Amino acid sequence: MFPKGVTYGCGGASILFLLILFIGGAFLSTGGFAQFMDMAMGMSLGELRGMFTPEVTEAQKTALDTEIEKMREGVRTEKLSVAKLQPFMQSMQKAIGDKKVSPAEVDELTRLARQAQKK
């Protein structure tokens, strides 16, 4: 009914999908997700720095950078669970959504970063 190449193609695609699924699961189970979140925070921080409005003070920038670095270190050393990052990551996504980060948003991000580090 189908040409021979179709069954081989679908079978090959299935095998490839399963390999990717198992390799991805192994990566995530060995701390890969924490590494991914660390990388995502680093990349987002680079974007965030370019979006500060002129009203954001150097002290606010420094405080935010410090808290984010502490948070990233906690993720890298597995002292901070990735689940605690969710409020911070959601707020950061909302803050950079309009391509402008105000002083109030910087203060909120700093507060959430500190809160994520609390036990």
N, C-alpha and C positions, 0 to 999 in steps of 0.2 A: 504494500500500500504506500509506504514512504520510501524514498530513495535511501540506500544504505548510509550515505553520508550524514543524513539527518539524525539517525540513532547514535552514531559515533559522536556527532557534534553535541547533542544533548547530554550524552553520557560524560563526555569530556568536560562540559560546562559544570555538570553536577559534581564531578570529582574535584574540579578547581574550587568550586564554592565550598565544599566540605573542608578542603585543605586550608583555605583562607579562614574559615570559621574556627577550626581547631587551633591554628597558629595564633589567631587573634585572641582566643580564649586563654591560651597558654601565656601570651604576652601580658594580658590584663591580670591574670592570676599571680604573676610574679612581680607585681608592683608597677607594671607598665602604665596603668591608668594614672597613678600618682605622677609619673614622669610626664605623661601627656598634659596633665593639669598644670604642672610646673611650667612646661613649655608654653601652654596657652596663656597663663598669667603673664609670663615674660613678654610674649608678643603683644598682648593687650595693653600692657603697661607702656610699651613703646608707642602705640597708637594714642593712648590716653595723654601722654606727655605733650603731644602735638596739638591737643584740643583744649588745653587750659585757656580760659578767658583771661584777659589782662588783669582782672580783679583778683585772681588767685595769687596769694602771697608766696614768697619763697619758703616761709616757715610751713605753710600748708603743704607745699610740694614735697618738702623734706620729710615732714611727718608721714605723709602718705607713702613715699618711697621706702622709708624705714619700716613701716608696718607691713608693707607688701613683701619686702625682703625677708622679714621675720616669718611671715606666713609661708613663703616659698621654701624657706629652710626647714620649717616644720613639716611640710609635705615631703620634701626630699629625704628627711631623716625618719619619716613615718611617725613623728610625734603628733602630727595633726592629721585627722582623718579628712579624706576628700569630701565627705558628706557635709562637714562644717563650712566648706567653701561656698556652698550654694547661695546663701543670701548675698555674699559679697559679689560673686560672679553675676548674679542677676542684676544687682544694683549697678555694677560696672557696665554691663551690657546696655542698661537703660540710660546711663550717663553718657556713653559715647554714641548713642543712637542718633542724636541730633548734631553730632560733630562739634559740640561745645560743652565744656565741663566747667561749671560754675563753682564758686567757693563753697556754696552749700552742698553741692554734690561731692566735692573733695572731702569736706568734713564728714559727710555720711559714709563715704567709702573708707575713710580712716577709722571711723567708729566701728564699722562692720568688720574690718580687718582685725582690729583689736579684740572684738567680741569672738571672732572665729578662733582666736588663739587661747581663749579661756577654757579651762577644763571643766 
